[in-house]
Amino acid sequence: MSEVPARPDHPRFSMPRDLTRPLWHGDTRGSEVVALASALTLTAAAVEISLAGHVRLFFDLCFVAICLLSAVLVRPRDFFTVGILPPLLMFGTMVLVALNGTKVIAHPHDNVVQAVVTGLAHHSAALFIGYAVCLVTLVVRRRPGRRSTDYSSKRAGSPAPRRTTSG
């Protein structure tokens, strides 16, 4: 990190990470996580296309890992943003790949819409697993402090409700 101080009139883009907190207590803004996930997904697709000429297993594994990483990095206030990210990310990637050449994800004579649908169908398992991993991670992160099964009180400091009868 640079030792140059930021200008006083400019806000910081991200807060420094507290090193005492575990890594899975993410504190990154949702828009930053979306940008990072988009860049990583398109990079994985571009690497596999340039090395193998198609989009297959390497992209699928990277997609699942990116979905997990997105769910771990995001701050709790932006869970919804990352919760809807995997399908949109897969769709956007397939559209961009199909626009650059349908033969990478479908038959060479298919049009762009057919190529996108074929690409989504071929990568549906990765989409399902990535989406499930993302949502399960967000659910687990939603309430990390709750360990007891005592649900008699909604707040930690309030007493349990009592049944009374009048009269």
Contacts in CASP RR format, 6 or more apart in sequence:
PFRMAT RR
TARGET T0000
AUTHOR 0000-0000-0000
METHOD contacts of the structure
MODEL  1
MSEVPARPDHPRFSMPRDLTRPLWHGDTRGSEVVALASALTLTAAAVEIS
LAGHVRLFFDLCFVAICLLSAVLVRPRDFFTVGILPPLLMFGTMVLVALN
GTKVIAHPHDNVVQAVVTGLAHHSAALFIGYAVCLVTLVVRRRPGRRSTD
YSSKRAGSPAPRRTTSG
6 12 0 8 1.000
13 32 0 8 1.000
14 27 0 8 1.000
14 28 0 8 1.000
14 29 0 8 1.000
14 32 0 8 1.000
15 27 0 8 1.000
17 27 0 8 1.000
18 27 0 8 1.000
21 27 0 8 1.000
23 72 0 8 1.000
24 72 0 8 1.000
24 137 0 8 1.000
24 141 0 8 1.000
25 141 0 8 1.000
25 144 0 8 1.000
26 72 0 8 1.000
26 73 0 8 1.000
26 74 0 8 1.000
26 75 0 8 1.000
26 76 0 8 1.000
26 141 0 8 1.000
27 75 0 8 1.000
28 73 0 8 1.000
28 74 0 8 1.000
28 75 0 8 1.000
29 74 0 8 1.000
29 75 0 8 1.000
29 78 0 8 1.000
30 74 0 8 1.000
30 75 0 8 1.000
30 78 0 8 1.000
30 81 0 8 1.000
30 82 0 8 1.000
31 78 0 8 1.000
31 81 0 8 1.000
33 70 0 8 1.000
33 73 0 8 1.000
33 74 0 8 1.000
33 78 0 8 1.000
33 81 0 8 1.000
33 82 0 8 1.000
33 85 0 8 1.000
34 70 0 8 1.000
34 81 0 8 1.000
34 82 0 8 1.000
34 85 0 8 1.000
36 70 0 8 1.000
36 73 0 8 1.000
37 66 0 8 1.000
37 67 0 8 1.000
37 69 0 8 1.000
37 70 0 8 1.000
37 85 0 8 1.000
37 89 0 8 1.000
38 89 0 8 1.000
40 62 0 8 1.000
40 66 0 8 1.000
40 69 0 8 1.000
41 62 0 8 1.000
41 63 0 8 1.000
41 66 0 8 1.000
41 89 0 8 1.000
41 93 0 8 1.000
42 93 0 8 1.000
42 96 0 8 1.000
44 58 0 8 1.000
44 59 0 8 1.000
44 62 0 8 1.000
44 63 0 8 1.000
44 66 0 8 1.000
45 55 0 8 1.000
45 59 0 8 1.000
45 93 0 8 1.000
45 96 0 8 1.000
45 97 0 8 1.000
47 58 0 8 1.000
48 54 0 8 1.000
48 55 0 8 1.000
48 56 0 8 1.000
48 58 0 8 1.000
48 59 0 8 1.000
49 55 0 8 1.000
49 97 0 8 1.000
49 104 0 8 1.000
52 58 0 8 1.000
53 104 0 8 1.000
54 104 0 8 1.000
54 105 0 8 1.000
55 97 0 8 1.000
55 104 0 8 1.000
55 105 0 8 1.000
55 119 0 8 1.000
55 123 0 8 1.000
56 122 0 8 1.000
59 123 0 8 1.000
59 126 0 8 1.000
60 123 0 8 1.000
60 125 0 8 1.000
60 126 0 8 1.000
61 126 0 8 1.000
63 86 0 8 1.000
63 89 0 8 1.000
63 90 0 8 1.000
63 123 0 8 1.000
63 126 0 8 1.000
63 127 0 8 1.000
63 130 0 8 1.000
64 126 0 8 1.000
64 129 0 8 1.000
64 130 0 8 1.000
64 133 0 8 1.000
66 89 0 8 1.000
67 85 0 8 1.000
67 86 0 8 1.000
67 89 0 8 1.000
67 130 0 8 1.000
67 131 0 8 1.000
67 133 0 8 1.000
67 134 0 8 1.000
68 130 0 8 1.000
68 133 0 8 1.000
68 134 0 8 1.000
68 137 0 8 1.000
70 82 0 8 1.000
70 85 0 8 1.000
70 134 0 8 1.000
71 82 0 8 1.000
71 83 0 8 1.000
71 133 0 8 1.000
71 134 0 8 1.000
71 135 0 8 1.000
71 137 0 8 1.000
71 138 0 8 1.000
71 141 0 8 1.000
72 137 0 8 1.000
72 141 0 8 1.000
74 81 0 8 1.000
74 82 0 8 1.000
76 141 0 8 1.000
76 142 0 8 1.000
79 138 0 8 1.000
79 141 0 8 1.000
79 142 0 8 1.000
82 134 0 8 1.000
82 138 0 8 1.000
83 134 0 8 1.000
83 135 0 8 1.000
83 138 0 8 1.000
85 134 0 8 1.000
86 127 0 8 1.000
86 130 0 8 1.000
86 131 0 8 1.000
86 134 0 8 1.000
87 127 0 8 1.000
87 131 0 8 1.000
90 120 0 8 1.000
90 123 0 8 1.000
90 126 0 8 1.000
90 127 0 8 1.000
91 116 0 8 1.000
91 120 0 8 1.000
94 105 0 8 1.000
94 115 0 8 1.000
94 116 0 8 1.000
94 119 0 8 1.000
94 120 0 8 1.000
94 123 0 8 1.000
95 112 0 8 1.000
95 116 0 8 1.000
97 104 0 8 1.000
97 105 0 8 1.000
97 115 0 8 1.000
97 119 0 8 1.000
98 104 0 8 1.000
98 105 0 8 1.000
98 106 0 8 1.000
98 112 0 8 1.000
98 115 0 8 1.000
98 116 0 8 1.000
98 119 0 8 1.000
99 112 0 8 1.000
101 115 0 8 1.000
102 108 0 8 1.000
102 110 0 8 1.000
102 111 0 8 1.000
102 112 0 8 1.000
102 114 0 8 1.000
102 115 0 8 1.000
105 115 0 8 1.000
105 116 0 8 1.000
105 118 0 8 1.000
105 119 0 8 1.000
105 122 0 8 1.000
106 114 0 8 1.000
106 115 0 8 1.000
106 118 0 8 1.000
106 119 0 8 1.000
107 114 0 8 1.000
107 118 0 8 1.000
110 118 0 8 1.000
120 127 0 8 1.000
152 160 0 8 1.000
152 161 0 8 1.000
153 159 0 8 1.000
153 160 0 8 1.000
153 161 0 8 1.000
END
